[in-house]
């Protein structure tokens, strides 16, 4: 090995150690808060545990078999699927509509931009308490409006047919601010010369929306759809405050089911198995989205 080769090898080694030194804090944090809990969850999913959460009896795949045969778990999966279906498409369409309005160059539009994004600054707990009062059967705003219109009142959070829809409405409102802000940023990054050229050619608003805005906004939309799907599968706070999984388990989403199984029933093994199943579902959905959805994304 000549001197030049040795020097190159030594330089690469120094650069590698320097890179690891800079990455060490992130690796440490990820190891403590992500990797260890993940592997611990997978490990516990093969055991029955005691009340302290320690592995007591190895049962292999029995926890998974129990869940697949459990009607409660199937109901939880169904509720989660419906919740995702209710919240993600409507939330993204609503956020896109507000972003398109707020992107117009009008006097005083800054006030509406602040208004549309204001839900981003409110915590899930505070938002849920607000909606809890609005859904109240006797003093809530919604039933008061129905009574003024001489329409029958609705038990929003107490009726199994309305509870999941009610929680979905509040979730859409909570998530709109973040999605709106990201989409508005994407709209403002679109080159204005594209619109000027299309106006010269006589293109109308909807033609520009379909041929310029949406294709140029597709990377931002792809990001928002991915994040919204993951967040919808992981929704917990509003369920805990508004319905606690009821009535009749109609809003018992899988994350809330994991919480109840672990910290109320002290069945950490089955809770871990549910968490692993949820991880696999989110992973599959995300991979499918990248495989199928990214084909329609225009990065230029």
Phi, psi and omega per residue, in radians:
X1 nan 2.074 -3.114
X2 -1.346 3.048 -3.048
X3 -1.136 -0.681 -3.113
X4 -1.142 -0.696 3.122
X5 -1.152 -0.746 3.115
X6 -1.078 -0.699 -3.138
X7 -1.130 -0.726 3.122
X8 -1.127 -0.742 3.130
X9 -1.111 -0.748 -3.140
X10 -1.118 -0.691 -3.125
X11 -1.157 -0.727 3.104
X12 -1.120 -0.680 3.129
X13 -1.116 -0.742 3.117
X14 -1.132 -0.757 3.135
X15 -1.109 -0.668 3.118
X16 -1.137 -0.760 3.123
X17 -1.155 -0.645 3.101
X18 -1.134 -0.742 3.115
X19 -1.095 -0.751 3.111
X20 -1.119 -0.606 3.119
X21 -1.127 -0.741 3.114
X22 -1.220 -0.585 -3.111
X23 -1.420 -0.278 -3.031
X24 -0.979 -0.790 3.116
X25 -1.029 -0.726 3.122
X26 -1.161 -0.755 3.123
X27 -1.069 -0.716 3.136
X28 -1.110 -0.821 -3.135
X29 -1.111 -0.774 3.118
X30 -1.112 -0.677 3.139
X31 -1.108 -0.742 -3.082
X32 -1.308 -0.752 -2.975
X33 -1.787 -0.189 -3.114
X34 -2.156 -1.074 -2.986
X35 -1.186 -0.830 -3.139
X36 -1.078 -0.859 3.094
X37 -1.043 -0.632 -3.123
X38 -1.147 -0.856 -3.133
X39 -1.206 -0.581 3.080
X40 -1.136 -0.686 3.104
X41 -1.125 -0.787 3.115
X42 -1.076 -0.728 3.130
X43 -1.081 -0.825 -3.093
X44 -1.212 -0.372 -3.129
X45 -1.167 -0.222 3.120
X46 -1.758 0.186 -3.062
X47 -2.308 2.716 2.796
X48 -1.552 2.453 -3.024
X49 -2.080 2.827 3.016
X50 -1.507 -3.090 -3.070
X51 -1.204 -0.300 3.098
X52 -1.509 -0.079 3.136
X53 1.536 0.215 3.111
X54 -1.549 2.511 -3.142
X55 -1.113 2.235 -3.096
X56 -1.996 -0.752 -3.065
X57 -2.488 2.177 3.124
X58 -1.320 2.186 -3.110
X59 -2.153 0.102 3.103
X60 1.127 -2.204 -3.093
X61 -1.637 0.215 -3.093
X62 -1.103 -0.612 3.098
X63 -1.064 -0.718 3.129
X64 -1.205 -0.705 3.097
X65 -1.090 -0.699 3.115
X66 -1.092 -0.730 -3.122
X67 -1.161 -0.734 -3.120
X68 -1.150 -0.463 3.105
X69 -1.603 -0.124 -3.059
X70 -1.458 2.183 3.097
X71 -1.185 -0.571 3.117
X72 -1.114 -0.716 3.137
X73 -1.206 -0.702 3.093
X74 -1.094 -0.694 3.092
X75 -1.122 -0.662 3.096
X76 -1.117 -0.726 3.113
X77 -1.133 -0.714 3.117
X78 -1.111 -0.785 3.131
X79 -1.083 -0.695 3.128
X80 -1.135 -0.765 3.112
X81 -1.062 -0.770 3.121
X82 -1.140 -0.692 3.138
X83 -1.087 -0.772 3.101
X84 -1.096 -0.729 -3.136
X85 -1.137 -0.645 3.141
X86 -1.264 -0.729 -2.914
X87 -1.572 -0.722 -2.983
X88 -1.211 -0.979 -3.103
X89 -1.091 -0.807 -3.102
X90 -1.131 -0.743 -3.140
X91 -1.071 -0.729 -3.123
X92 -1.225 -0.740 3.123
X93 -1.102 -0.745 3.131
X94 -1.127 -0.757 3.122
X95 -1.120 -0.696 3.114
X96 -1.136 -0.703 3.112
X97 -1.077 -0.818 3.121
X98 -1.124 -0.674 -3.140
X99 -1.138 -0.696 3.110
X100 -1.135 -0.679 3.095
X101 -1.152 -0.796 -3.070
X102 -1.269 -0.260 -3.140
X103 -1.440 -0.181 3.120
X104 -1.242 2.509 -3.119
X105 -1.529 1.449 -3.121
X106 -2.131 2.697 3.114
X107 -1.179 2.268 3.122
X108 1.425 0.163 -3.107
X109 -1.178 -0.400 3.118
X110 -1.050 -0.591 3.108
X111 -1.092 -0.758 -3.118
X112 -1.253 -0.576 3.051
X113 -1.076 -0.743 3.096
X114 -1.140 -0.720 -3.123
X115 -1.117 -0.817 -3.098
X116 -1.151 -0.567 -3.101
X117 -1.614 0.004 -3.019
X118 -1.130 -0.489 -3.119
X119 -1.149 -0.335 3.127
X120 -1.167 -0.467 -3.095
X121 -1.584 0.094 -3.129
X122 -1.919 2.298 -3.125
X123 -1.198 2.800 3.110
X124 -1.070 -0.697 -3.127
X125 -1.107 -0.844 -3.133
X126 -1.125 -0.743 3.115
X127 -1.076 -0.735 -3.114
X128 -1.134 -0.656 3.104
X129 -1.139 -0.713 3.085
X130 -1.030 -0.840 -3.128
X131 -1.206 -0.497 3.092
X132 -1.068 -0.732 3.089
X133 -1.231 -0.649 -3.133
X134 -1.174 -0.560 3.133
X135 -1.529 -0.030 -3.074
X136 -1.002 2.330 -3.030
X137 -1.132 -0.465 -3.079
X138 -1.909 -0.689 -3.099
X139 -1.916 0.030 -3.100
X140 -1.251 2.644 -3.086
X141 -1.114 -0.712 -3.050
X142 -1.117 -0.785 3.137
X143 -1.239 -0.494 3.058
X144 -1.162 -0.704 3.088
X145 -1.122 -0.739 3.118
X146 -1.095 -0.672 3.132
X147 -1.182 -0.632 3.090
X148 -1.128 -0.616 3.132
X149 -1.501 0.102 -3.130
X150 1.021 0.660 3.089
X151 -1.863 2.661 3.140
X152 -1.105 2.436 3.134
X153 -1.300 2.717 -3.060
X154 -2.095 2.382 3.025
X155 -1.484 1.431 -2.929
X156 -0.964 -0.852 -3.071
X157 -1.776 -0.009 -3.096
X158 -1.917 -0.217 3.134
X159 -1.726 2.153 -3.123
X160 -1.000 -0.460 -3.124
X161 -1.389 -0.352 -3.094
X162 -1.916 -0.339 -2.981
X163 -1.071 -0.861 -3.099
X164 -1.137 -0.681 3.105
X165 -1.132 -0.674 3.134
X166 -1.136 -0.782 3.103
X167 -1.116 -0.631 3.121
X168 -1.130 -0.695 3.124
X169 -1.072 -0.809 3.135
X170 -1.129 -0.639 3.134
X171 -1.176 -0.719 3.087
X172 -1.019 -0.768 3.126
X173 -1.094 -0.724 -3.124
X174 -1.145 -0.648 -3.026
X175 -1.554 -0.223 -3.052
X176 -1.086 -0.693 -3.077
X177 -1.027 -0.826 -3.133
X178 -1.127 -0.855 -3.119
X179 -1.094 -0.715 3.119
X180 -1.039 -0.793 -3.080
X181 -1.120 -0.744 3.140
X182 -1.164 -0.763 -3.129
X183 -1.168 -0.663 3.105
X184 -1.104 -0.713 3.067
X185 -1.068 -0.695 3.096
X186 -1.134 -0.693 3.128
X187 -1.133 -0.684 -3.100
X188 -1.310 -0.199 3.078
X189 -1.576 -0.091 3.115
X190 -1.300 2.338 -3.088
X191 -1.093 2.151 -3.106
X192 -1.153 -0.415 -3.132
X193 -1.113 -0.495 3.106
X194 -1.113 -0.722 3.133
X195 -1.222 -0.687 3.141
X196 -1.099 -0.705 3.126
X197 -1.150 -0.698 -3.140
X198 -1.202 -0.614 3.096
X199 -1.151 -0.687 3.102
X200 -1.073 -0.646 3.128
X201 -1.373 -0.033 3.087
X202 1.505 0.317 -3.137
X203 -1.283 2.411 3.120
X204 -1.444 3.089 -3.063
X205 -1.087 -0.827 -3.056
X206 -1.230 -0.535 3.058
X207 -1.162 -0.744 3.099
X208 -1.132 -0.645 3.113
X209 -1.092 -0.740 -3.066
X210 -1.382 -0.625 -3.020
X211 -1.688 -0.394 -3.087
X212 -2.062 -0.990 -2.989
X213 -1.094 -0.979 -3.067
X214 -1.129 -0.765 3.076
X215 -1.072 -0.720 -3.133
X216 -1.272 -0.415 3.141
X217 -1.578 -0.084 -3.020
X218 -1.025 -0.643 3.067
X219 -1.088 -0.690 3.106
X220 -1.180 -0.741 3.102
X221 -1.082 -0.706 3.123
X222 -1.078 -0.745 3.104
X223 -1.094 -0.814 -3.103
X224 -1.123 -0.717 3.134
X225 -1.104 -0.752 3.141
X226 -1.097 -0.856 -3.130
X227 -1.125 -0.717 -3.118
X228 -1.123 -0.699 3.111
X229 -1.096 -0.814 -3.134
X230 -1.101 -0.780 3.136
X231 -1.118 -0.646 3.140
X232 -1.130 -0.714 3.111
X233 -1.159 -0.426 -3.062
X234 -1.805 0.217 -3.103
X235 -1.111 2.332 -3.111
X236 -2.468 -0.870 -2.976
X237 -0.987 -0.835 -3.104
X238 -1.177 -0.551 3.093
X239 -1.175 -0.779 -3.111
X240 -1.101 -0.688 -3.064
X241 -1.445 -0.706 -3.017
X242 -1.456 -0.766 -2.991
X243 -2.306 -0.332 -3.051
X244 0.934 0.658 3.077
X245 1.515 -0.200 -3.113
X246 -1.645 -2.979 -0.191
X247 -1.377 2.574 -3.140
X248 0.976 0.631 3.095
X249 1.088 0.330 -3.082
X250 -1.239 -0.365 3.108
X251 -2.060 0.387 -3.121
X252 -1.404 1.315 -3.141
X253 -1.136 2.822 -2.972
X254 -1.098 -0.624 3.121
X255 -1.166 -0.689 3.100
X256 -1.218 -0.581 3.069
X257 -1.116 -0.693 3.085
X258 -1.077 -0.786 3.135
X259 -1.053 -0.817 -3.099
X260 -1.155 -0.717 -3.114
X261 -1.146 -0.631 -3.075
X262 -1.465 -0.850 -2.931
X263 -1.834 -0.051 3.027
X264 -1.985 -0.818 3.125
X265 -1.588 -0.190 3.140
X266 1.002 0.592 3.056
X267 -1.807 1.374 -3.033
X268 -1.235 -0.444 3.134
X269 -1.166 -0.890 3.123
X270 -1.203 -0.583 3.073
X271 -1.103 -0.733 3.110
X272 -1.128 -0.678 3.103
X273 -1.107 -0.700 3.077
X274 -1.103 -0.703 3.134
X275 -1.120 -0.678 3.114
X276 -1.150 -0.734 3.109
X277 -1.095 -0.747 3.104
X278 -1.077 -0.729 3.111
X279 -1.052 -0.760 -3.129
X280 -1.138 -0.714 3.138
X281 -1.095 -0.841 3.141
X282 -1.098 -0.687 3.122
X283 -1.096 -0.787 -3.138
X284 -1.120 -0.789 3.132
X285 -1.064 -0.738 -3.128
X286 -1.170 -0.749 3.128
X287 -1.103 -0.767 3.122
X288 -1.084 -0.693 3.127
X289 -1.128 -0.724 3.106
X290 -1.182 -0.633 -3.117
X291 -1.270 -0.733 -3.036
X292 -1.676 -0.742 -3.031
X293 -1.365 -0.579 -3.062
X294 -1.191 -0.300 3.111
X295 -1.133 -0.489 -3.099
X296 -1.653 0.141 -3.131
X297 -1.569 2.295 3.121
X298 -1.880 2.040 -3.100
X299 -1.657 0.078 3.103
X300 -2.298 nan nan
